[in-house]
Amino acid sequence: MHHPFLRTQTTLAGIALLLLSHAAWAQTPHTVFLEDLTWTELRDQVRLGKTTILVPIGGTEQSGPYVALGKHNARVKLLSQRIAEGLGNALVAPVMAYVPEGGTAPTSSHMRFPGTITVPDDVFKKTLESAANSFKVHGFHNIVFLGDHGGYLKSVQQVVAQLNKSWASSEAKAILPEVYYRTSSDGYAQILRQHGIRDDEIGTHAALADTALQLAVAPQMVRLDALRGSPKPGQADGVYGGDPRRATTELGQLGVDAIVSKTVQALKASTATR
């Protein structure tokens, strides 16, 4: 017969162990961001089936007087998070913020505006290739590049082709889902037209489409009060082909939802057997 005191001690010890194990479990963050995990947490998640890694490619560039320089970085990070959550088996790599943006001597393209950062195309491609090989080594099967800026997409396509050639005998595959950028550009423009927005407002850079998307993902990066009271900005201001002044969060959310849903659908199809 067990003494009541011993039974009580045993029960308390069991409760203590339960609490300790719960505390240890609670310390593992519920996150899709690779950089928020420890190496052991990452290893365990890959073993449990999180074998898709999204590589967000942004860029640090001018986006007119009313949108902050980190537009692409903030946007691609949030969209990658939403896409990873929709997939269920994916994690998100750190955002690549240094991309080709033009020349420095003489300055060209967005480099004509203060704050833009550029790197040579070969450096950009080597960085992507090295990152992808790192993820392959750590057990990821699907390395997915999400490019938020049209200027470097051809370079990313070349990297993907080269990686898949070199990985032909392995389980790993590099993927560039064209639907991601297509939906954020031409696809989103079509959505805006359906909501009464004119082509001379939508624009191609830092105009209504860009600004609305940014209001939906990171409104603190848009100088909305200054924008609303300004005259129409133009190319000298870094705004190309449109007018951002009627941009709203609601219009931006339409684009965010379309980009996420279509990219998730495409990636589920392309990674179904991997």
C-alpha positions in Angstrom: 0.0 0.0 0.0 1.4 3.4 -1.1 1.6 6.1 1.5 -0.7 9.1 0.7 2.3 11.4 0.9 4.2 9.4 -1.7 1.2 9.4 -4.0 1.0 13.2 -3.6 4.7 13.6 -4.4 4.4 11.3 -7.5 1.4 13.3 -8.7 3.2 16.6 -8.2 6.2 15.3 -10.0 4.1 14.3 -13.0 2.4 17.6 -13.1 5.8 19.4 -13.0 7.1 17.2 -15.9 3.9 18.0 -17.9 4.3 21.7 -17.3 8.0 21.6 -18.3 7.3 19.7 -21.5 4.5 22.2 -22.3 6.8 25.1 -21.6 9.4 23.6 -23.9 6.8 23.1 -26.6 5.5 26.6 -26.2 9.0 28.1 -26.7 9.0 26.8 -30.3 7.5 29.7 -32.2 4.6 29.3 -34.5 6.2 30.9 -37.5 6.9 30.2 -41.2 10.1 32.4 -41.1 13.3 30.4 -41.2 15.3 33.1 -39.5 13.0 32.9 -36.4 13.8 29.2 -35.9 16.7 27.5 -34.2 18.7 25.0 -36.3 17.2 22.1 -34.4 13.7 23.4 -34.8 14.3 23.8 -38.6 15.8 20.3 -38.8 12.7 18.9 -37.1 10.3 20.8 -39.3 12.0 19.6 -42.5 11.8 16.0 -41.2 8.1 16.4 -40.5 7.5 17.4 -44.1 8.2 21.2 -44.5 10.3 20.6 -47.6 9.3 23.7 -49.6 11.3 26.9 -49.0 10.1 30.2 -50.4 12.9 32.6 -51.3 11.5 36.2 -51.4 13.3 38.5 -53.7 12.6 42.2 -53.1 14.8 45.2 -53.8 15.7 48.5 -52.3 14.7 51.2 -54.7 13.0 54.5 -55.0 9.2 54.3 -55.3 8.3 58.0 -55.7 8.1 60.6 -53.0 5.2 58.9 -51.1 6.3 55.2 -50.8 9.3 54.1 -48.7 12.4 52.6 -50.3 11.8 49.1 -48.8 8.5 48.7 -50.6 9.4 45.4 -52.4 11.0 43.9 -49.3 8.0 44.4 -47.1 5.6 43.4 -49.7 7.3 40.1 -50.8 7.8 39.1 -47.1 4.2 39.5 -46.2 3.0 37.8 -49.4 5.5 35.0 -48.9 4.2 34.5 -45.4 0.6 34.3 -46.6 1.6 31.9 -49.4 3.6 29.6 -47.0 0.7 29.5 -44.6 -1.6 28.6 -47.5 0.7 25.8 -48.6 1.1 24.3 -45.1 4.4 22.6 -45.9 6.6 25.7 -46.6 8.9 28.0 -44.8 10.1 31.5 -45.8 13.8 32.4 -46.3 15.2 35.8 -45.4 14.2 38.5 -48.0 16.9 39.3 -50.6 17.0 43.1 -50.5 20.1 43.7 -52.7 19.3 43.3 -56.4 20.3 44.8 -59.8 18.9 48.3 -60.0 21.0 50.1 -62.6 24.5 51.5 -63.0 26.5 53.6 -60.6 28.9 55.3 -63.0 27.1 56.9 -64.7 23.9 56.4 -62.7 21.0 54.8 -64.5 17.5 53.6 -64.0 16.4 53.8 -60.3 20.0 54.6 -59.2 19.4 58.2 -60.3 17.4 58.5 -57.1 18.9 58.5 -53.5 18.5 55.4 -51.5 18.4 52.9 -54.3 20.9 50.0 -53.9 22.3 48.0 -56.8 24.5 45.0 -57.3 25.9 43.5 -60.5 23.8 40.9 -62.2 26.4 38.1 -61.8 26.6 38.7 -58.1 22.9 38.6 -57.8 22.7 35.3 -59.7 25.5 33.7 -57.7 23.9 34.7 -54.4 20.6 33.1 -55.5 22.4 30.0 -56.6 24.4 29.7 -53.4 21.3 30.2 -51.3 19.4 27.5 -53.2 22.3 25.0 -52.8 22.3 25.7 -49.1 18.6 24.9 -48.8 19.1 21.7 -50.9 21.8 20.6 -48.5 19.5 21.1 -45.5 16.8 18.8 -47.0 14.5 21.1 -48.9 13.0 19.6 -52.1 11.3 22.6 -53.6 13.2 25.9 -53.7 10.8 28.5 -54.9 11.9 32.0 -55.9 9.3 34.7 -55.6 10.4 37.8 -57.4 8.6 41.0 -56.6 10.3 43.2 -59.2 10.2 42.6 -62.9 13.7 44.0 -63.7 15.5 40.8 -62.6 13.1 38.1 -63.6 15.1 37.0 -66.6 18.1 36.5 -64.3 16.1 34.4 -61.9 14.8 32.3 -64.8 18.5 31.6 -65.8 19.4 30.6 -62.3 16.4 28.3 -62.0 17.3 26.6 -65.3 20.9 26.2 -64.3 20.0 24.8 -60.9 17.6 22.2 -62.3 20.2 21.2 -64.8 22.8 20.6 -62.0 20.2 18.9 -59.8 18.8 16.6 -62.4 19.8 13.4 -60.5 18.5 14.7 -57.1 15.2 15.2 -55.4 15.5 19.0 -55.4 13.8 21.3 -57.8 14.0 25.1 -58.4 10.8 26.8 -59.2 9.9 30.3 -60.4 6.1 30.5 -60.4 5.3 33.0 -63.1 1.8 33.5 -61.8 3.2 35.4 -58.8 4.6 38.3 -60.8 1.9 38.1 -63.5 -0.9 38.5 -61.0 0.9 41.4 -59.2 1.3 43.2 -62.5 -1.0 42.6 -65.5 -3.5 40.5 -63.4 -3.8 43.2 -60.8 -4.2 45.9 -63.4 -7.2 44.0 -64.8 -8.7 43.8 -61.3 -8.3 47.5 -60.9 -10.0 48.2 -64.2 -12.9 46.2 -63.1 -13.2 48.6 -60.1 -13.2 51.7 -62.2 -9.6 52.6 -62.1 -8.2 54.1 -65.3 -5.0 53.0 -67.0 -3.5 56.5 -66.6 -3.8 55.9 -62.8 -2.7 52.3 -62.6 0.8 53.0 -63.9 3.9 50.8 -64.0 5.9 52.0 -61.0 5.0 53.8 -57.8 1.6 54.7 -59.2 -1.8 53.6 -58.0 -1.2 49.8 -58.3 2.0 49.9 -56.4 0.7 52.3 -53.8 -2.5 50.4 -53.2 -0.7 47.1 -52.7 1.6 48.8 -50.2 -1.3 50.3 -48.3 -2.6 46.7 -47.9 0.7 45.2 -46.7 2.5 48.0 -44.9 0.5 51.2 -44.7 3.1 52.9 -42.5 5.4 52.9 -45.6 3.0 55.2 -47.5 3.0 58.9 -46.9 -0.8 59.1 -47.4 -1.5 62.6 -46.1 1.2 64.1 -48.3 0.0 62.0 -51.3 -3.6 63.1 -51.0 -2.7 66.8 -51.1 -0.1 66.6 -53.8 -0.3 67.5 -57.5 0.0 64.5 -59.8 3.6 63.2 -59.6 5.5 62.3 -62.7 8.7 60.6 -64.0 10.9 63.3 -62.4 9.4 62.3 -59.1 10.0 58.6 -59.8 6.4 57.8 -60.6 5.9 56.1 -64.0 2.8 55.9 -66.1 0.2 56.6 -63.6 -1.3 58.6 -60.6 -1.2 57.1 -57.1 -3.5 59.6 -55.5 -6.7 57.5 -55.5 -4.9 54.4 -54.1 -6.8 52.7 -51.1 -6.2 49.8 -48.8 -9.3 48.1 -50.1 -8.0 48.2 -53.7 -4.7 46.9 -52.5 -6.3 44.0 -50.6 -7.9 42.8 -53.8 -4.5 42.4 -55.3 -3.0 40.8 -52.2 -5.7 38.2 -52.1 -5.4 37.4 -55.8 -1.6 37.1 -55.7 -1.7 34.8 -52.7 -4.5 32.5 -53.9 -3.2 32.1 -57.4 0.4 31.4 -56.3 -0.7 28.9 -53.7 -2.8 27.1 -56.3 0.0 27.0 -58.8 2.6 25.8 -56.3 0.3 23.1 -54.9 0.0 21.8 -58.5 3.7 22.0 -59.3 4.9 20.4 -56.0 2.1 17.8 -55.6 4.4 14.8 -56.0 7.4 16.2 -54.2 
